[in-house]
Amino acid sequence: MSDPSPPAHPCWLDPANGPIQLVDPLDEATNNPVLYQDFIRFASAIDRARQNKPEALSEALQGQAMRDQVQDFLQDLPIDRKVQLLTLMTHPGLPHRRAVTAALLTGKNKGSSLSLSRALHADKRDKMMRRIYAPERVAFLKDVTKLMREDA
């Protein structure tokens, strides 16, 4: 006769086959050497402009022509690269950085604007999840529940 008790569920903290590896659907874009070189050139140009002519960069990024080009370029990048460039383009030292952010997140192409907005939300969510599930927090919770079980 088979055992009628439900099977024991594995603990999510101790995966049987090692840590879970998620497949990144954007690996192909990340490993694309042409896209990577374009990213480096673009980031370097933005960084030089930010250091040498921050006011001119701020005005250019708020203009429709530049904004549309930037949005088109960013749309093809993986989320982490989008966030890196958005952070660079809205650096605290940049004049009118809130206006630049607003300009980059709006535009004639709703898909590009939405893509950038989603990238920022994904980055924010990722940072929050890393903070929530930080190894020291998980270890603390394991210790507390262990003590609670011992006291019971």
C-alpha positions in Angstrom: 0.0 0.0 0.0 1.3 3.4 -0.9 2.0 6.1 1.6 -1.1 8.5 1.7 0.8 11.4 3.2 1.5 14.3 0.9 5.0 14.5 -0.5 7.4 16.8 1.4 7.9 20.1 -0.4 11.5 21.1 -0.8 12.5 24.2 1.0 13.0 27.1 -1.3 16.1 28.1 0.6 17.8 24.8 0.0 17.2 23.9 -3.7 18.1 20.3 -4.4 19.8 21.0 -7.7 21.7 24.1 -6.7 20.7 27.7 -7.3 18.0 28.4 -9.8 19.4 29.9 -13.0 17.0 32.1 -15.0 17.4 32.3 -18.7 17.9 35.9 -19.8 15.9 36.4 -23.0 18.2 39.4 -23.8 21.4 37.5 -23.7 21.6 37.7 -27.5 21.4 41.5 -27.4 23.9 41.7 -24.6 26.4 39.6 -26.4 26.0 41.4 -29.7 29.4 43.0 -30.4 28.0 45.6 -32.7 25.4 46.7 -30.2 28.0 46.7 -27.5 30.3 48.9 -29.5 27.4 51.3 -30.2 26.6 51.4 -26.5 30.2 52.2 -25.6 30.4 55.0 -28.2 27.1 56.5 -27.1 27.9 56.3 -23.4 31.3 57.9 -24.0 29.8 60.7 -26.0 27.2 61.4 -23.4 29.8 61.3 -20.6 32.1 63.7 -22.5 29.2 66.1 -23.2 28.1 65.9 -19.6 31.6 66.8 -18.3 32.3 69.5 -20.9 29.0 71.1 -21.8 26.3 70.0 -19.4 23.9 72.8 -20.3 24.1 72.0 -24.0 23.6 68.3 -23.3 20.6 69.0 -21.2 19.0 71.2 -23.9 19.8 68.7 -26.6 18.3 65.8 -24.7 15.1 67.8 -24.2 14.8 68.6 -27.9 12.5 66.3 -29.9 15.1 65.3 -32.6 17.7 64.1 -30.1 15.1 62.6 -27.8 13.7 60.5 -30.6 17.1 59.3 -31.6 18.0 58.4 -28.0 14.7 56.6 -27.5 15.2 54.6 -30.7 18.7 53.6 -29.7 17.7 52.7 -26.1 14.8 50.6 -27.3 17.1 47.8 -28.6 19.2 47.6 -25.5 18.8 45.2 -22.6 17.2 46.7 -19.4 20.5 47.0 -17.5 22.1 49.0 -20.3 19.0 51.2 -20.7 19.2 52.0 -17.0 23.0 52.7 -17.2 22.5 55.2 -20.0 19.4 56.8 -18.4 21.4 57.2 -15.2 24.2 58.8 -17.1 21.9 61.2 -19.0 20.1 62.2 -15.8 23.2 62.6 -13.6 22.7 64.8 -10.5 25.2 67.3 -11.9 23.2 67.8 -15.1 21.2 71.0 -15.3 17.4 70.5 -15.6 17.8 66.8 -15.1 14.1 66.3 -14.2 13.1 67.9 -17.4 15.5 65.6 -19.3 14.0 62.6 -17.6 10.5 63.8 -18.4 11.5 64.4 -22.0 13.1 60.9 -22.4 10.1 59.2 -20.9 7.6 60.9 -23.2 7.7 61.2 -27.0 5.9 60.6 -30.2 6.8 56.9 -30.1 4.8 55.5 -27.2 6.5 52.2 -27.5 10.0 53.7 -26.8 8.7 55.8 -23.9 6.9 52.8 -22.4 10.1 50.7 -22.9 12.2 53.2 -21.0 9.6 53.5 -18.2 9.4 49.7 -17.9 13.2 49.5 -17.7 13.2 52.0 -14.8 10.5 50.1 -13.0 12.2 46.8 -13.5 15.5 48.2 -12.1 13.7 49.6 -9.1 11.9 46.3 -8.5 15.2 44.4 -8.9 17.0 46.6 -6.3 14.1 46.2 -3.9 14.1 42.4 -4.3 17.9 42.2 -3.8 17.4 44.2 -0.6 14.5 42.0 0.6 16.3 38.7 -0.1 19.8 39.8 0.8 21.7 36.8 2.2 22.1 38.4 5.6 18.4 38.9 5.9 17.6 35.4 4.9 20.2 34.0 7.3 18.6 36.2 10.1 15.1 34.8 9.3 16.4 31.2 9.3 18.1 31.8 12.7 14.9 33.3 14.2 12.6 30.6 12.9 15.1 28.0 14.2 15.1 29.6 17.6 11.3 29.7 17.6 11.1 26.0 16.7 13.5 25.1 19.5 11.5 27.2 22.0 8.2 25.5 21.0 
